[in-house]
Amino acid sequence: MRGARQARRGLGPGHGEQSEYRAPVVLACDGNSARLAVARGRERREDRPMGVGVRTYYSTPRSHDDYMESWMELWVDKDPHDPSAGRMLLPGYGWIFALGDGTSNVGLGILDTSPAFGTVDYKDVLRRWVATLPPEWTFDEEHRVGQVRGAGLPMALGRVPHYADGLLLLGDAGGMISPFNGEGIAHAMEAARLAAEIVAQALARPDVSTRERVLARYPDAVREEMGGYFRLGSVFATLIGNPTIMRLAVRHGLPRRTLMRFVVKIMAGLADSRGGDLDDRVISALARLTPSA
Ligand SMILES: Cc1cc2nc3c(=O)[nH]c(=O)nc-3n(C[C@H](O)[C@H](O)[C@H](O)COP(=O)(O)OP(=O)(O)OC[C@H]3O[C@@H](n4cnc5c(N)ncnc54)[C@H](O)[C@@H]3O)c2cc1C
């Protein structure tokens, strides 16, 4: 995509005709398939973590809970053909989001840093996890009200460059999901804010070379905003991808309140970057000092 000079060819409105659309700048916000970026040769970086999320809905008495619930223990058989080989703890978590309409969104997110990644049936992990939950929550087949659906979670700025040739990548298209928690909505919105500001400034410039210089600031702005935090998250993802570390963290970390307060703050991205308490300041300093993802 070369700004106004070269435009995308696609199927026209009818009869299979080819039409040509032109725009000075194009924002790719087409989600994790990243078709537009892929069509322009921007492949996923293999050195960045990736995740998988699956979810469904159940009618349940827990639909009016005030809090989202996370479960850190997602197990899978080491060898699906040999139960005696034991189980492995997966790096990820299950969630229960009350929707207040009689249903809850129940799902899980798992990182690709575990040796089990790629061989696991994630829908089956979900089914087996909910089967361990209290029966009165009714997370069972009889009360399931939606399909079990899943998608990839492209993380840690895993598709670059975020700007080249008139095309900016935003959100999942640019791999802007946090490896700490699998969340990408806030980062997609943040990218949209940065892109809107930069594109508006660029289009106000009359000459093409100044416009290009302004647009070229977008990748730096994205890295500055998310890069350090995502780099920390990538280290975290690699660590918990080791089943032994994951087991130790769950067994010895979860019961420690002070540690868990810190961990939840960093994982949920809740640290106050303008002051806050000691935890906030440590997390902000770590994110600032860590080289960008
Ligand atoms: C199971 C699961 C649970 C998740 N839970 C959370 C969560 O709790 N919190 C959180 O922050 N993140 C969560 N995420 C991640 C979050 O959904 C994404 O990071 C976020 O939606 C990214 O926003 P986006 O705008 O980049 O992409 P999307 O939300 O995927 O939006 C892209 C849009 O582009 C449209 N599109 C694609 N191609 C075309 C085309 N050719 N023409 C027109 N339209 C097109 C798509 O239909 C879609 O509507 C979850 C992901 C999964 C899979």
The ligand as an SDF file (V2000), in Angstrom:
LIG
                    3D

 53 58  0  0  0  0  0  0  0  0999 V2000
  -12.0270  -15.9160   23.6220 C   0  0  0  0  0  0  0  0  0  0  0  0
  -11.4040  -14.5470   23.7110 C   0  0  0  0  0  0  0  0  0  0  0  0
  -11.6220  -13.7730   24.8370 C   0  0  0  0  0  0  0  0  0  0  0  0
  -11.0410  -12.5030   24.9510 C   0  0  0  0  0  0  0  0  0  0  0  0
  -11.2800  -11.7830   26.0940 N   0  0  0  0  0  0  0  0  0  0  0  0
  -10.7430  -10.5530   26.1920 C   0  0  0  0  0  0  0  0  0  0  0  0
  -10.9860   -9.7680   27.3590 C   0  0  0  0  0  0  0  0  0  0  0  0
  -11.6730  -10.1890   28.2890 O   0  0  0  0  0  0  0  0  0  0  0  0
  -10.4370   -8.5350   27.4330 N   0  0  0  0  0  0  0  0  0  0  0  0
   -9.6540   -8.0390   26.4230 C   0  0  0  0  0  0  0  0  0  0  0  0
   -9.1620   -6.8960   26.5350 O   0  0  0  0  0  0  0  0  0  0  0  0
   -9.3930   -8.7690   25.3180 N   0  0  0  0  0  0  0  0  0  0  0  0
   -9.9380   -9.9980   25.1680 C   0  0  0  0  0  0  0  0  0  0  0  0
   -9.6820  -10.7330   24.0420 N   0  0  0  0  0  0  0  0  0  0  0  0
   -8.8380  -10.1380   22.9770 C   0  0  0  0  0  0  0  0  0  0  0  0
   -9.6750   -9.0940   22.2500 C   0  0  0  0  0  0  0  0  0  0  0  0
  -10.8570   -9.7000   21.7520 O   0  0  0  0  0  0  0  0  0  0  0  0
   -8.8820   -8.4950   21.0850 C   0  0  0  0  0  0  0  0  0  0  0  0
   -7.5650   -8.1560   21.5030 O   0  0  0  0  0  0  0  0  0  0  0  0
   -9.5750   -7.2330   20.5850 C   0  0  0  0  0  0  0  0  0  0  0  0
  -10.8980   -7.5370   20.1810 O   0  0  0  0  0  0  0  0  0  0  0  0
   -8.7670   -6.6440   19.4290 C   0  0  0  0  0  0  0  0  0  0  0  0
   -9.5090   -5.6040   18.8210 O   0  0  0  0  0  0  0  0  0  0  0  0
   -9.3330   -5.3190   17.2680 P   0  0  0  0  0  0  0  0  0  0  0  0
  -10.2000   -4.1490   16.9980 O   0  0  0  0  0  0  0  0  0  0  0  0
   -7.8880   -5.2370   16.9220 O   0  0  0  0  0  0  0  0  0  0  0  0
   -9.8690   -6.6130   16.5180 O   0  0  0  0  0  0  0  0  0  0  0  0
  -11.3450   -7.2230   16.5030 P   0  0  0  0  0  0  0  0  0  0  0  0
  -12.0800   -6.9480   17.7600 O   0  0  0  0  0  0  0  0  0  0  0  0
  -11.1800   -8.6510   16.0720 O   0  0  0  0  0  0  0  0  0  0  0  0
  -12.0690   -6.3960   15.3700 O   0  0  0  0  0  0  0  0  0  0  0  0
  -11.7310   -6.5550   14.0120 C   0  0  0  0  0  0  0  0  0  0  0  0
  -12.9870   -6.3150   13.2110 C   0  0  0  0  0  0  0  0  0  0  0  0
  -12.6480   -6.2150   11.8210 O   0  0  0  0  0  0  0  0  0  0  0  0
  -13.6310   -6.9100   11.0900 C   0  0  0  0  0  0  0  0  0  0  0  0
  -13.0450   -7.2770    9.7960 N   0  0  0  0  0  0  0  0  0  0  0  0
  -12.0570   -8.1540    9.5490 C   0  0  0  0  0  0  0  0  0  0  0  0
  -11.7860   -8.2070    8.2400 N   0  0  0  0  0  0  0  0  0  0  0  0
  -12.6200   -7.3170    7.6530 C   0  0  0  0  0  0  0  0  0  0  0  0
  -12.8220   -6.9000    6.3030 C   0  0  0  0  0  0  0  0  0  0  0  0
  -12.1270   -7.4190    5.3020 N   0  0  0  0  0  0  0  0  0  0  0  0
  -13.7570   -5.9730    6.0660 N   0  0  0  0  0  0  0  0  0  0  0  0
  -14.4760   -5.4400    7.0740 C   0  0  0  0  0  0  0  0  0  0  0  0
  -14.3390   -5.7960    8.3720 N   0  0  0  0  0  0  0  0  0  0  0  0
  -13.4240   -6.7140    8.6390 C   0  0  0  0  0  0  0  0  0  0  0  0
  -13.9750   -8.0990   11.9660 C   0  0  0  0  0  0  0  0  0  0  0  0
  -15.2400   -8.6440   11.6110 O   0  0  0  0  0  0  0  0  0  0  0  0
  -13.9960   -7.4500   13.3450 C   0  0  0  0  0  0  0  0  0  0  0  0
  -15.2480   -6.9250   13.6520 O   0  0  0  0  0  0  0  0  0  0  0  0
  -10.2400  -11.9960   23.8950 C   0  0  0  0  0  0  0  0  0  0  0  0
  -10.0400  -12.7760   22.7450 C   0  0  0  0  0  0  0  0  0  0  0  0
  -10.6020  -14.0350   22.6490 C   0  0  0  0  0  0  0  0  0  0  0  0
  -10.3700  -14.8670   21.4100 C   0  0  0  0  0  0  0  0  0  0  0  0
  1  2  1  0
  2  3  1  0
  2 52  2  0
  3  4  2  0
  4  5  1  0
  4 50  1  0
  5  6  2  0
  6  7  1  0
  6 13  1  0
  7  8  2  0
  7  9  1  0
  9 10  1  0
 10 11  2  0
 10 12  1  0
 12 13  2  0
 13 14  1  0
 14 15  1  0
 14 50  1  0
 15 16  1  0
 16 17  1  0
 16 18  1  0
 18 19  1  0
 18 20  1  0
 20 21  1  0
 20 22  1  0
 22 23  1  0
 23 24  1  0
 24 25  2  0
 24 26  1  0
 24 27  1  0
 27 28  1  0
 28 29  2  0
 28 30  1  0
 28 31  1  0
 31 32  1  0
 32 33  1  0
 33 34  1  0
 33 48  1  0
 34 35  1  0
 35 36  1  0
 35 46  1  0
 36 37  1  0
 36 45  1  0
 37 38  2  0
 38 39  1  0
 39 40  1  0
 39 45  2  0
 40 41  1  0
 40 42  2  0
 42 43  1  0
 43 44  2  0
 44 45  1  0
 46 47  1  0
 46 48  1  0
 48 49  1  0
 50 51  2  0
 51 52  1  0
 52 53  1  0
M  END
$$$$
